[in-house]
Amino acid sequence: MNTVIENMGLWSILPPLLTVIVALAFKDVVLALLSGIFSGLLIVNRGDVVISALQMVDRIASSLCDAWNIRIFLFCALLGSFVAILSRTGSAYAFGSWAANRIKSRKGTMFFTFFFGILIFIDDYFNSLSVGTAMRPVCDRMKISRAKLAYLLDSTAAPICIIAPVSSWVVTVMSYVRKAEGFQELGISELDFFISLIPYNLYVIFTLLFVVLMIIFGFDFGPMAKAEKRALNGEGLWDKGYSQSVSEESVEQNERAKPFDMIFPLAVLVFSAVVSFPLTACYAAVKDGKFKTFSAAFSSSKLIDLFKNADVSCALFYSIVFSLAVVIIWFLARRMLKLNEISASIVKGVQSMIPALVILVLAWTIGGVIRNTPAEGGVGLGNYLATLVKSGFFPFLLLPLLVFLLSCLIAFSTGTSWGCMAIMIPVTMPLAVSAAQASNPSAPLTGVLFIVSAAVGGAIFGDHASPISDTTILSATGAGCPCLEHVSTQLPYALFVAVCSAVGYIGGSFFMNIYAAFAFAAVMFITGIIIMVMRTRRLKA
């Protein structure tokens, strides 16, 4: 009987570890990703250099053979064209001037960016790129570093999507939960479970709170403090020491452009994205033969089910194609764009996205190498780490903390929160149900919520902090910031919130009470904030 190898053991840790080391040592994310991909394939192929090199080329190419990936790739490329048209017509400059005349302070600008990000809750990719497009000129005028803008974008992307009532993340988490072993024993629907999960997600809640307090009290520390000081002193909005180039072209002006010329295209993009989610579900139902017409599919389904069954990549791709068409017609009608300028703007926009697209493709490739089992051509890191948890005996009091730390590690190493949740929720759900029933037979749901929320929160942290995360890459792209500068400036902030969350999970699991979890996390959080504020005031004195 052949035994299926699920992972490469300790060797599974090498590719993500090498990627991080190379990224920090050389400040080159492309070189780091290539190193991680090649080392992973060397492990899988038992040191065969030729086979590994050939496979690396094939893997990079095949990452774009995936329907999901190619649609996201095209969405990002066409969004670059969308942005280029707004810049070419002077709309971005007009909106920036309008906002700058009404937002008189750096704090006001950051708050506006923060709340703008909260409003765009439908998808994290869309959030980072659209908000970054609108707010970058305004932040530049206020001498807010690109690193700070990238942090604001990243902190209102995945954290907002995971607690929003309707988003691509919600339906994904619900699908993982619904199929997990042991869930049916809880006697609760997946939607009710998700809603109950929100207050237990300590990392997300304290991340948003941290951003608000950071803006109010104006404190920064670590690499972010240096980035902000450089921007305020007029020494550059980003660190030019990084190998990744950032466009320094000026935003074009047009006397005919009005702020509405920026607001309207963004509104069309948001509206079309929201509409496209149920549209893709109805289209799939008709294509599969479940319904004969689109109207029959729509009228026979609940709206929540349509969002749940939506294809996110299709929805985003449809929305950008539709929005681009509407925007072109709009600016032609407004006589702000000539026919011969349309193709030039589209090409220029795609070209501006090439560095981010290269990184995105490499991130998808290394994600597969790290995540997949050896039979699938990967090292199986997630399976290896999850096996360590399943094979050992862990008392319930330590389980939420352990799951949180393990999810942080998996998501940081693989660069995908969705992939981490796809691994950890099915693994932890049966473990959580059995441990919670043994610990508190009268109310097992509370224990399960603690453990599953720890898995989700750890996945968000890893996605938030990982240099190979697509959300990290796109937040840096939206802000016009070198990816590795965004990672280095954001990581200390993310780590601080993660430590506070870990303390909260310890207290919460000990008392089996969400209020205790918040109390423990809040004590750590408030103490840290006070220290940061006092230190910032001493430096400014």
N, C-alpha and C positions, 0 to 999 in steps of 0.2 A: 504493500500500500504506500503510495507516494504522499509524503507530507508537504503541504503547501507552506512555503516560507512567507510569512507576513511582513518581515522586516529584516534589516541587516544588522540588528543589534546595536552595539555602541557605535559602530561605523555610521549609523544613520545620522548621528549628531554632526559629523564632519562637514558636509556641504553647507548647512546654514551657518555654522561656526566660522568656516573659512570665508564665506561671503561677507559676514560682518567685519572680520579682521581686515580683509583686503579693502573694504569700503572705508574703514577708519584710517588705515595706514596710507592709502593712496588718494583718498577723497575722489574716487572715480567709481560711480555706481555701475556703469556698464562693465568695466573690468571685473568688479566684484561679482556681478551676476554670472558672467561667463566663467569665472573661476569656480563658483558654486555648482554650476551646471556640469562642467567638465569633471570636477572631483566626484560628484554623485554618480556620473556614468562610469567613471573609472572603478568605483566600488562595485557597481552592479555587474560590470564586465570583467571583474577579477583582474584589473590592472592592464587590460588590453588597450593600449593607447590608440591604435589605428581605428578599432571598432568604436571606441568612445568618441573620437573626433568626428567620425562619420555620423554617428548617432546624434551628436550635438547639433550638427547642421540640420539633420532631418527633424529633430525635435523642435528646433526653433521654427522651421517652416511649417511643421504639422500643428503648431499651436494656433496657427491661423486657419487651419482646416476645420476647427471647431466652430459650429454655427454661432454659438453664444459669443465666443471671442471675436469673430470677424465682425459681428454687428456692433459690439462695443468699440472695436477698433475704428470702424467707419463712423460711429457716432462721435467719437473724439475728433477724428479727422475733419468731419463736416462741421462740428462745433467750432473748430478752428476757423473754418471758412465763414461761419456765422459771425464770429468775433471780428474777423478781418473786414467784413462788410460794414459792421457797426463802426469800426475804426475809420474805414475809407470815407464813409459818409459824414464823419464828424459827430455822429450820435453819441459815441462814448465820451468825447470831449464836452459836448453840450450837457450831458447828464452829470459829468464830473464837476463842471462849472456851477451848475444849478445846486448840486449837493454841497459843494464847498462853500457857496454863498449862504447856505442855511445851517450847515454844520460848522460851528465856529471853533471846535476844539478837537484834539486828538481823541479824547475820551468819547465825545459825541460820535466821531467817525467809527471808532471801534464798537460802540454800542449799536450803531446803525448796521454795521456789518454782521454783528452777532444776531440781531433780531431778523435781519434779512435772511440769514442762514437758517434760522428756526422756521421761517415761512416756507422755505424750499425743502419740505420733508419727504417728498415722494421717492427720492433716490439719492444716495451719497455721491455718485459720479456727477450727476446733474447738479447737485448742490455745490460741489467744489468748483466746478468749471463756470457755472453761470454767475454765482455770487462773486467769484474772483474776477470775472470779466467786468462786472459792473462797478466793483469797489476798488479795483487796483489804481485807476487814475486818481480817485479821491484820496486814498491812503498815501499815494506818492506825494500829493500836494501837502499833506499834513506831516510829512516826513516820518511816516510809520514804516518800519522796516518790512521788507517782503517776507522775512521769516515770521514776524508777528502776524501779518495777514494770513500766511499759510497756516499758522497755528489756529487762528480764529476759524478758518475754513474747515480744517480737519476736526475741530472740536464741535462743529455744528453740522457735520456730515453723518458719519456712522452713529454718534451718540443720539442725535435727533431721530434718525431713521429707525432706531431700535426701540424707541418709546412712542413713536407717532402712531395715531390710530389707523392710518392707511399708508403703507409704504411697501417697497419691494422686500424689505427686511422682515416685516411682520409675517407676511405669507410664507417666507422661507422658514422662519423659526417654527411657525405653527405646523408646517409640513414635517419638520424633523421631530417635533414633539408627538404629533399624532401617530407616527409610525413606530415610536420608541416602545420597547417592551416594558410593560408595567404601567403605562400611562392609563390604560382603560380601568385599572383598579382604583384610580382616584375618583372616578365618577364625576368628571368635569369636562366640559367641552374645551377644545384646544384654544378657542378665542378667549373664553373666560380664564383659562390658565395663563395665557399671554398677558391679559390685563392685570391679573393678580401678580404676575412676575415683575411688573414695572417698578413698584416701590422697593423691591428687593435688589434691584440692579444698582448697587452702591457706586460702582466705578463711573457709570454714566451720569448719575445724579450729581456726584461730587465734582466731576469734570466740568459740567455746566456751571455749577456754583463757583468753582475756581475761576473760570473765565470772567464771570460777573465781578467777583471781588478783585481780581487782577486789574480790571478796567477801572473800578471805583477808586481803589487805593494806589494804583499806578506803580505796583512793584514788579520787578523782574529780577531774575537771578541766573547765574550760569551763562552759557553762550548767548541766550536771548538778551541778557542785559548788555552784552557787548554789541550785539546787532542793533539794538535800539539806540545805544550811544553813538554808534557810527552813523546811523540814519539822521539823528538829531543834529550832529555836528557837520552834516553835509558831506560826509566822507564816502557815501555810497549806500544805496538802499539794500544791497545784498553783498555778500562776500565774494569778491572776484578771484579769490584764491582757489575756488573749486573749478574742476575741469569742465563742468557742464556750463555751456554758454547760455546767457539769458538775453533776450531781445532788448535792445536799448533804443529802438526806434521811437520817435515822438508820435503822439496821437494827433491825427489830422484834424484840422478845424474847418468848419463850414458855416457860413452865416445863416444858411437856411435851416440848419439842424436845430431841433428843439429837444428838451428833455424827454418829451413824449416819444420821440423817435428811438429812444433807448428803452423806455418803459414798455411801449407797445410790443416790440419784438420779444422781450423777455416774458411778457404776459402771454403771448401766443405760444411760446415754448413751454411755459408751465401748464397752460390749459391743454395743449395738445398732448403733453406727457401724461397728465391725469386721465384724459379721455382714452389715450392709447392703451392703458392697462386693461380695462374691461373689453376694449375692442379686440385685443389679441386673443383673449379668452373665448369670445364669441366666434371669432374667425376659426380658431382651432376646433371648436365644437362642430361647426359647419363642415370643416374639412374632414373631420373624423366620421362624419355621417350621423352624428347624434341629433342634429337638426337640419332641416332643409334650407332654411333661410336665416339670415343674420338677425332679423327682427324677432323670429321665433326663439332663437338662442338667448337673445337679450331679455325678452319678456318672461321666459321660463326660468330665469336664474336670479338668485339674490345678488345684490351688488357686492357684498363681501366675498361671495364665492367667486365672482368674476375677477376681483382683485387677487384672490388667493390662487386662481388658476392662470393668471396672466404670465406671459413670457416677458420678463423685464428687458432683455436685450432687444426683442422685437419692438416693444413699446417705446424704448428710447430711440431706436433707429427710425421708426415711423415718425416720431415727434420731431426729430431734427430735420428729416427730409421735408415734411410738411411746413415746418417753421421757416426753413430756408427758402422755400418757394414763396411763402407769404411775404417774407421780408424783401425778397427781390422785387416782387410786384409792388409792394408798398413804396420802396425807394424809387422805383421807376416812375410811379404815379406822382411822387413828390418831386420828381426831377432832380433828385440828389445822387442818382447813379445812372451812368450811361451804359448802353448795351456792351460796349467793348471793355468796360471796367469790371463787368460781372465775373467773367472767366478769370481775369487777372487776380481779382480779390479771392476767388475760391482757391486758386492754385497757391496764392501767397499764404492763405490761412492754413492749408494742409501742410505747406512747408514749415510753418511756424510750430506745428505740432509734432514734427518728425522726431526731435530728441525725446519727447515724452512717449511717443508711440514705440520707439525702439526699446526704451526701458520697460514699457508695459508688456511688450511681447516677451522680453527676456524674463520678466517677473512671472509671467504665466508659465514659461518653460521650466524655470527652476522650481516653481510651485508643484508642477507635475512630478519632477524628479524626486523632490523631497517627500511628497504626499503619497504617491503610488507605491504599491507593493512591488517586491522584486519581480514577480511574475508579470507585472505591468510595466516594468522598466524603471522602477524607482527604488528608493531606499526604505520607504515605509516608516518614516520618523513618527508620525502620529500614532500608528499602530504599536510601535515600540514603547512610546511613553504611556499610552493607554493601557498596555499590557502590564506595565509596572504597577499601575493602580489596581487593576483587577486581580492580580496575582497575590497581592498583599492584604493583610488585615488592618483596616484603619477604623478606629472608633469614630462614631458619628461626629463628635466634637471637633475632630481634625479634618473631616471629609470636605466641608465647604472650602476651607483654606487650601487644602491640597488640590482640589479641583480647580480653584481659581488660579493658583500658581502654575499648575500644569497647562491650563488653557492659555495663560499668558505666554508660556514657553512655546507651545505648539503654534499659536497664531503669529508670534514674533518670528519664529523660525521659518514658517511656511509663507508668511505674508498674506494670509487670507483668513478673515474672521468666519466667513461662510464655511470654508473647508474645516476650520477648527470646530465649529458648532456641529457640522455634519459628522465629525468623529466623536466629539465629547458628549453631545446630547443622547445619542443612542447608547453610549457606553455608561454614562452616569445615571440615566433615568432608572433602569432596573436596580442599580446599586443604591440610588437615592430612595426609591420606594421601599426596598427591603430594609435599609438602615433606618429610615424614618419610622416605619411601622414598628420596628423593634424598640426604637428610642421613645416614641410617643404614639402608641397605638390609637389613642382617641383623636389625634389630629395630625396624621402623617403628611397632609398637604403642606403645612408650614415648613417641615424639614425638607421636603422635595423642592419647594420654591427656593430655599436657601442654596441648595446644591446646584440646581439648574441655573439659577441666576448667577452663581459663581462661575459656571462654565461660560455663560453668555458674556458676563462682564470681563472675564479674562480674555475672551476672544476679541472683544472691542479694544482692550488695551493693546494686545499684540498687533492688531490691525492698525491701531493708532500710532504705535511706536516703531513698527518694522520698516526698515529701508527698502524692502522689496514688496511692500503692500501697494496694491493698485490705488487705494484711496490716498495713501501718503504721496504717491507719485502725482496723482491728479490734483491734489491740494497744492502741492508745490508748483505744478504747471499753471493752475488757476491764478496763483499769486505771483507768478513770474519769479520764482525763487529756486536756486539750485536745490535739487532733491536732498542731497546730503546735508546742506545747511539747515533745511527744514527738519530733518531727522535729529541732528545734533542739538538744535535749539528747543525742540519739542520734547525730547526724551526725558530731561529732568522734571518737567512739569507732569508728564504722564506717570513717571515713576513715583512722584510724591503722592498723587491721587491713588495710585495702585496700592501703596503702602497703607494709606488711610483706609482703603476698602478692605484690605487683608485684615487689619485690626478689627474692623467692623464685623467681618464674617466670624472671627474668633469669638467676639462678645455675643453676637447674635445666636450662634449655634450653641453657646454655653447656656444662655437663658431661654433659647428657643422662642425669641421674640424680636420682631423687626424694629421695635423702638429701641431695644437694647443695642442692636446692630448700629443704628443711626447714632446713638449716644456714644458708643465706643469710637466709631469713625469720626464723629464730630469733634470729640476731645482732641484727637490727633490732628485733625484738619485745622481746627481753630488755633491750636498751639503753633502749628507750622506757619499759618497765615500771619499771626502776630509777630513771630520772629522775622518773617520776610519783610513786613511793613516797617518794623523798627530798624532793621538793617538798611533798608532803602532810604529811610529818613536820615540815618547817620551818614550815609554816603553823600546825600544831597546837601547836608548841613555844611 
